[in-house]
């Protein structure tokens, strides 16, 4: 063990256990948790490992409705929830640091925000490497050629390497949405139809 992960996490997170619901909405809380984890991973020289761990955890949250419901459920006692989340992390074979981080986040009643914390972590790591994370949501799965073209255009616009997190949302009806930092590019059919509806309404 390189150091007491649990103790270090508690120390780094001391000032963020009382963040408000407004902080969560604005993204401040996830960013502060993510920064604390990056600092810990740096100290342990395990940033690459933790990054891989979080990729696996994010995939688990994305694939499992049951896990998402459990993470936000107020029914379970905190200690039971912490034990369960650490057990899930162990089963996923993530590092001890990541296990303890998940336990601490859960103890602070923020397990449901883990996907947002992971997203903030990825954005911070990407910026450190001179790249940015683009969150691409499309109505149907984009082809490899389409993703390559989109990535090239985003790189040309930002002047930075762009890592893409891709998801599918059929409710968009067609097209796609790209969120890159504070910028949002909405080329979805759903939004175009809504704009048309509003234009006809005011005509």
N, C-alpha and C positions, 0 to 999 in steps of 0.2 A: 504494500500500500504506500503510495507516494506521500500522502498526508491524510488527515482526517477529512474526507470529503464532506461528510454531513456537517461537521463543525464549521468548515470553511464556507459552505453554502449558507448556513444559518447566519454567519457573520456578514457575508456579502449582501444577503437579502434582508437584513435587519430593517433597513430604511424603506423597504417596499412592501412590507406585509400589510400596510394600512392604506394602500392605494385605493382610490374611490372607483365607483362604477363609471364615472365620467372619464377617468384615466383609461379604463379598459376600452371605452368607445373610441377615444382618440388614438388609441394604440400606444399610449405612454407606458402602461404597465407591462405589456408583452415585451416592449423594447428594453425596459430596465431589467427584466428577468433574463432576456437574451444576452444583454451586455454582461450581467453577472456570470452567466455560464461561460461566455467567451473568455472572461478573465480567469476563471477557474481552469478552463481547458488549456489556456496559455501557460498557466503556472505548472500544470501537470504535463505539458508538452504532448497533449493528446487532442488537439483541435480537429485533426483529420478524422480520428476515430469517433469523436463526439458528433461530428458532422454526419458521418455515416449512420451512427445510432439514430440521430434525429430524422434522417431520411426514412429509416425503417419504421419509426414510431409514427411519422406523418402518414405513411402508407397504411398503417394499421388503423389509424383514425379515419382515414378516407374510406377504407373498405368495410369497416364494421360499424353498423348502426348501433349495435349493442354496446360497444365500447364508448361511443359518443354519448349515449344515454346514461351509461354508468358514470362517466366523468362529470356530468352536470347534475346528477341525481342528489337531492338533499336527504334521501331516505337513509342512507348508510352512515354509520358512525365514522367520524373522521379517521380514527385509528385503523378501522377495518378497510376503509377506502385506501389509505396510505399503503397498508400491507398488500392489498390487491394490486395496486398500481406498480409497486416494486416487484411483485411476483410476475406481473405481465412483462415488465422490463427484463427481468431475469430470463423468462422464457424466450424472449426475443434475442437473448445473448448480447445485450448491450453492455457497455462498460460500467464499472462500479460508480464512476462519477455520474454518468447519465441516470443510473438507477436512483442514486441519492437525490439528484436534482428533481427527478419526477416525484419522488416521495415528498420532498420539501414543497414543491409547487402544490401538490395535492393537500398537504397539511395546511397550506395557506388558503385552501378552498378555491384554487384556481386551475384545477385539472382540466376543466372544460375549455380553458384558454390555451392549452398546450399547442394546438395547431397554429394559433396566432403567435405564440412565443417562438415556435420553430420557424415560422415565416420571417419574423423579425431577425432571428439568428442568421438565417440564410442571407438576408439582405445585407446585414452588417459584415458578414464574412466576404460576400461578393464585393462590396465596396472596398474592403481592405485589400482585396486582390486586384483592384482596378477594374472591376466589372460591375454590372448591375443585374438584378433579378427582374425579369419581366414575367408577370402572371398573365398567361394567355388562356382565355376561356372561349371555346368555340361551340357552335351548335352541333357539330359532328366532328369526328376525329380528323385532324389535319394530316395531310400526307407528309412524308419526310421532305419532299421537295418544297412544299408550302412552308414548312417550319424553317427550312434553310433560308428561303427567300425572305421570310419575315425577320429572322435573326440578322440577316445581312442588312436589311433596311434600318432596323433599330440600331445596329452598330454604327451605320453611316450617320444617323441622326445624333446619336449621343457621343460618338467618338470613343466609346468604351466597348469592351467585350460584354456580351449580353448572355446570361444564363436564363433559360426559360423553364417555368413551371407551367405545365399544360394540363388543362382539365376540360371536360365536356359538359355543357348544359343545354339540353334540347330545348329548353324554354326560350332560348335566344332565337329560335326558328331558323336562323341562317346567319352567316357571317361570324364575327368574333369580337371580343373585347380584350384590349391589352392594358394592363396597369403596370406602369413603370415608374417607381418612386411615387411622386405626388401627381404624376400625369396619367390621364385616362384617355385612351383612344377607343371610341365606341363605333364599330362598324357592323353592329348587329342588325339583323332584319327587324327584330323586335323594336329597337329604338327608332329605326327609320319609319316603321309603320306608326309608331306613337307620334313622331314628329309630323307625319302626314295627317294623322287624325286631328292634331291640335291646329294645324294650318287650315284644314277644312272647316274646323269649328269656328275659327276667327275670321274666315273669309266673308 
